[in-house]
Amino acid sequence: RGVIVFDGDDTLWETEALYDAARHDAARVAAAAGYDPTEFEALQASIDVRNVATMGLSPNRFPTSSVEALEEIALREGESLPPDVVAGVYRTSAAVFDRPAPLRPSVRPVLEHLGERYRLALVTKGDVGVQARRIADSRLAGYFERIEVVPDKDGATFRRLLDEMGAEPGDSWSVGNSLPSDAAPTLAAGMHAIWI
């Protein structure tokens, strides 16, 4: 039987809204210290995108981006930041990893239906500890024959997985929300891809 390989974040469960909420909460801490929350949120989002290149999916990246945004705003205004404000922004931003990610609609019925005809696997990128918690919170582990948390996804990742599962690429699919990390590498591995 073929294999369907699912992504986790923003495919099976929703994480982007968690980051938006944590950014907004950190902006409230910045606002309480006298800084413009709208400016903070826009700058934090921009810095966080930039920090992906150097920090990857480390759980320190998102709260570090928040602190860097606040430091940049304070520097422009010629002010020094009180340590308690820096700590509050970091702590509030890091809380994103403590919140359970809600499942996307109809995930369980879809997995149950597909599991009748295909073998299912979950391959998701990210920090092992964060993703292990999200997988546990989702209560979806029982649907999957294989679960892997990887630092990156490429064609070799999917070819290795299919080889180990004894499946043919032409009979297998991937389902994910990212063209570069879900669809492109699976197509390169000779699989079919569904982009959400």
C-alpha positions, 0 to 999 in steps of 0.5 A, spaced: 500 500 500 502 507 498 503 512 504 500 518 505 505 523 509 502 529 512 506 535 515 504 537 522 504 545 523 498 549 519 496 542 516 494 538 521 494 543 527 494 550 526 500 554 529 500 561 525 494 564 529 498 562 536 504 566 533 500 572 532 496 571 539 503 571 542 506 577 538 500 581 540 500 579 547 508 581 547 506 588 544 501 589 550 507 588 554 511 593 550 505 598 550 505 598 557 512 600 557 510 606 553 512 603 546 507 603 540 504 596 539 503 597 532 510 598 530 512 593 535 508 587 532 510 589 524 517 590 526 517 583 530 514 579 524 519 582 520 525 581 524 522 574 526 522 572 518 530 574 518 532 570 524 529 564 521 535 564 516 540 564 523 536 561 528 532 556 524 526 553 528 529 554 535 524 555 540 529 561 542 528 564 535 521 567 536 522 570 543 529 573 541 525 576 535 521 580 540 526 582 544 530 585 538 524 588 536 523 592 542 531 594 543 530 597 536 524 601 537 528 603 544 534 605 540 531 609 535 528 613 541 534 613 545 531 610 551 534 604 555 530 598 556 528 596 563 530 589 564 523 587 567 520 589 560 525 585 556 524 579 560 516 580 560 516 581 552 521 574 552 516 570 557 510 573 553 513 571 546 515 564 549 508 562 551 507 561 544 510 554 545 505 552 552 499 553 548 496 547 545 495 548 537 488 547 535 486 541 530 484 544 523 477 542 521 475 535 519 482 532 521 480 526 525 475 523 519 480 525 514 485 520 517 480 515 519 478 515 512 485 515 508 487 510 514 483 505 511 486 505 504 493 508 505 499 507 510 500 514 514 506 517 516 507 524 519 513 528 518 514 535 521 519 540 521 521 543 528 524 543 534 524 536 537 521 538 544 516 543 541 513 538 536 513 532 541 508 536 545 504 538 539 504 531 537 502 529 544 497 535 544 493 533 538 492 526 540 493 524 533 499 519 534 495 513 533 493 514 526 500 514 524 505 508 522 511 513 522 512 519 526 518 523 524 521 530 527 526 533 522 530 539 521 529 540 514 525 536 508 528 534 502 527 529 497 532 525 500 528 525 507 522 522 503 525 517 499 529 514 505 522 514 509 518 510 503 524 506 502 524 504 510 516 503 509 517 499 503 513 503 499 513 506 492 513 513 490 508 513 485 503 510 489 505 515 495 502 522 497 504 528 501 499 533 504 502 539 507 501 547 507 508 549 504 510 549 497 518 549 498 518 544 504 512 539 503 510 539 495 517 540 492 521 535 495 516 530 495 515 531 487 522 531 487 522 524 490 517 522 485 511 522 489 504 526 488 503 532 492 497 535 495 498 543 497 493 546 502 
